[in-house]
Amino acid sequence: MNIKLLSIISFSLVLLGCSSRLPTEDERQTQFIKNNDKLVEVEYIEDATGLQWVSPTVEASEYNKILINDVGIHQNAKAVRQIPERVLDKVSERLTTIVKQELTRGVEVVNKAGADTATLNIMISRASTDFEDLQITEVLPYGALIGSAKALLGTRDRNVRILVESQLIDSQTEEVLAERVGVILAKGILENDDVDLEYEQIKETVELFTQDIVHFIRVTAYQATLNEKEQS
């Protein structure tokens, strides 16, 4: 096997399996999460994996209301090639709407801070694209050559990754109660490295992702109940 072909196959193997719902090391350089070094992997349901931390001192009886701020978009997520800002605006809008609707069913949602109120902050902190995972036939010598050539020519399908950080804090003291980092991952959604993303292409993925945030709040409430029992 010549050196050129070997280098192309090596390049292909680097690409294999690069996309995951878990944040990458790069993505973990988060924008407002305070306990990044304490985050642990948590999977609520299949393929809904993220990194999460819940304060060991938060107690359930201290909070019975929640204030949900509109989902923000960090400057680092804007002006990303192939991901227009208008699409991120729509993602923000839908996340805000659906999370409020879902949480209203289990807790009183309010519009101002209070002694018994927790605040939920959500931010889209990063957006990016990467190559679609290689198929098994593409890691064989001939397939690797084809797959890598497609990547180099910009014709391989690309994944979209949108990093979302969720933070639950005390609405008055701003003490951090719990945090989660997850990725909205739409695989192979872009046909090449020239086309722009349209919201309709990721609509279903975004709406499914809202369950990550809803489960995050429910798990935090459950952990807070356990904390309270341990304290008593």
C-alpha positions in Angstrom: 0.0 0.0 0.0 1.5 3.4 -0.9 2.0 6.2 1.5 -0.7 8.4 0.0 -3.4 5.7 0.3 -2.3 4.9 3.8 -2.6 8.6 4.8 -6.0 8.8 3.4 -7.2 5.7 5.2 -5.7 7.1 8.5 -7.7 10.3 7.9 -10.8 8.3 7.4 -10.3 6.4 10.6 -9.9 9.7 12.5 -13.4 10.7 11.2 -15.0 7.4 12.2 -17.4 7.7 15.1 -16.7 11.4 15.8 -20.3 12.4 16.4 -21.9 11.9 19.8 -24.6 13.4 22.0 -21.9 13.9 24.6 -20.1 17.3 24.4 -16.5 17.1 23.0 -13.5 18.4 25.0 -13.7 21.5 22.9 -17.4 22.0 23.6 -16.8 21.5 27.3 -15.2 24.9 27.5 -18.6 26.1 28.4 -19.8 29.7 28.6 -21.7 29.9 31.9 -21.7 26.5 33.6 -20.0 26.9 37.0 -19.3 23.3 37.9 -17.8 22.0 34.7 -15.2 19.8 36.5 -18.0 18.1 38.5 -20.2 17.2 35.6 -20.9 13.5 35.1 -22.4 11.5 32.3 -26.1 10.9 32.7 -28.4 9.2 30.2 -32.1 9.6 30.9 -33.3 7.5 27.9 -31.6 5.8 25.0 -29.5 8.3 23.0 -30.2 11.2 25.4 -26.8 11.4 27.0 -25.4 14.6 28.5 -23.2 15.9 31.4 -24.9 16.9 34.6 -24.3 18.0 38.2 -26.8 18.4 41.1 -25.8 20.2 44.3 -25.7 17.8 47.2 -27.1 20.5 49.5 -30.3 21.5 47.5 -33.5 20.5 49.3 -36.9 20.0 47.7 -38.9 21.9 50.3 -37.0 25.1 49.5 -38.5 25.4 46.0 -42.0 24.9 44.7 -42.0 27.4 41.8 -39.8 27.9 38.8 -39.0 31.0 36.7 -38.0 30.1 33.2 -36.0 32.6 31.2 -36.1 32.7 27.5 -33.4 30.6 25.9 -30.3 32.7 25.1 -27.9 32.5 22.3 -24.2 33.1 23.1 -22.2 35.2 20.7 -19.9 32.2 20.0 -22.9 30.3 18.5 -23.6 33.0 16.0 -22.0 33.7 12.6 -21.3 29.9 12.1 -20.8 28.8 8.5 -23.9 26.8 7.3 -25.9 27.6 10.5 -27.8 30.9 10.0 -28.6 32.9 13.0 -32.3 32.9 12.0 -32.2 29.1 12.5 -30.7 29.5 16.0 -33.4 32.1 16.8 -36.1 29.5 15.9 -34.4 26.8 18.0 -34.3 29.3 20.9 -38.0 30.1 20.5 -39.1 26.5 20.3 -37.0 25.4 23.3 -38.4 28.2 25.4 -42.0 27.5 24.4 -42.0 23.7 24.8 -40.0 23.7 28.0 -42.5 26.1 29.6 -45.4 24.0 28.4 -43.9 20.8 29.7 -42.9 22.1 33.1 -46.2 23.8 33.7 -47.7 20.3 34.0 -45.6 19.5 37.1 -44.7 22.8 38.8 -46.0 26.3 39.1 -44.2 28.5 36.5 -44.0 32.1 37.6 -42.6 35.3 36.0 -40.7 36.9 39.0 -38.1 35.8 41.6 -39.2 34.8 45.0 -38.1 33.1 48.2 -39.4 29.7 47.1 -38.5 30.0 43.4 -35.7 28.5 41.3 -34.7 30.1 38.0 -34.0 28.0 34.9 -31.4 29.5 32.5 -30.8 27.9 29.2 -28.2 29.0 26.6 -27.3 27.9 23.1 -23.5 28.3 23.7 -22.0 26.8 20.6 -23.0 25.6 17.1 -20.8 23.7 14.6 -20.8 21.1 11.9 -18.7 18.0 11.4 -18.5 15.0 9.0 -21.1 12.3 9.1 -19.8 9.1 10.6 -18.2 6.8 8.0 -20.0 3.6 7.0 -18.1 0.3 7.6 -17.5 -0.1 3.9 -15.7 3.2 3.9 -13.0 2.1 6.4 -11.9 -0.7 4.1 -9.0 0.4 1.7 -11.2 1.2 -1.3 -14.1 2.6 0.7 -11.7 4.7 2.8 -10.3 6.2 -0.4 -13.8 7.1 -1.6 -15.0 8.4 1.8 -11.9 10.6 2.3 -12.1 12.0 -1.2 -15.7 13.0 -0.6 -14.6 14.8 2.6 -11.7 16.6 0.9 -14.0 17.7 -1.9 -16.6 18.9 0.5 -19.3 16.5 -0.7 -19.7 14.3 2.4 -22.8 14.8 4.4 -22.3 16.9 7.5 -23.8 16.7 11.0 -25.1 19.7 12.9 -24.2 20.1 16.6 -25.8 22.7 18.8 -24.5 22.8 22.4 -27.2 23.7 25.0 -26.3 24.5 28.6 -29.0 24.4 31.3 -28.6 25.9 34.8 -30.9 25.9 37.7 -30.2 28.6 40.3 -31.8 30.2 43.4 -33.8 33.1 42.0 -32.7 35.4 44.8 -29.2 34.4 45.8 -28.2 33.0 42.4 -26.7 30.0 44.1 -26.2 27.2 41.5 -28.5 24.3 42.2 -27.9 22.0 39.2 -26.4 22.2 35.7 -26.5 20.1 32.5 -24.8 20.3 29.1 -26.2 18.4 26.1 -25.9 18.4 22.4 -28.7 18.7 19.8 -27.2 16.4 17.2 -28.7 16.1 13.7 -26.7 13.5 11.8 -26.0 13.8 8.0 -28.5 16.7 7.7 -26.3 18.8 5.4 -25.6 17.4 2.0 -22.2 19.1 1.6 -20.2 22.0 3.0 -21.9 24.7 0.9 -25.6 24.4 1.8 -27.2 26.3 4.7 -29.2 24.6 7.4 -33.0 25.2 7.4 -34.9 24.9 10.7 -37.3 22.3 9.3 -34.4 19.9 8.9 -33.8 19.8 12.6 -37.3 20.6 13.9 -38.0 17.0 15.2 -34.5 16.7 16.8 -35.0 20.1 18.6 -38.4 19.1 20.0 -37.1 15.7 21.2 -34.2 17.5 22.9 -36.6 19.5 25.1 -37.2 16.3 27.0 -33.5 16.4 28.1 -34.2 19.7 29.8 -37.5 18.5 31.3 -35.9 15.3 32.6 -33.0 17.4 34.0 -35.5 19.4 36.2 -37.3 16.2 37.3 -34.1 14.4 38.2 -32.9 17.5 40.1 -36.2 17.6 42.1 -35.8 13.9 42.9 -32.2 14.4 44.0 -33.3 17.4 46.1 -35.9 15.1 47.8 -33.2 12.5 48.6 -30.9 15.3 49.9 -33.7 16.4 52.3 -34.3 12.9 53.6 -30.6 12.5 54.3 -30.4 15.8 56.1 -33.4 14.9 58.3 
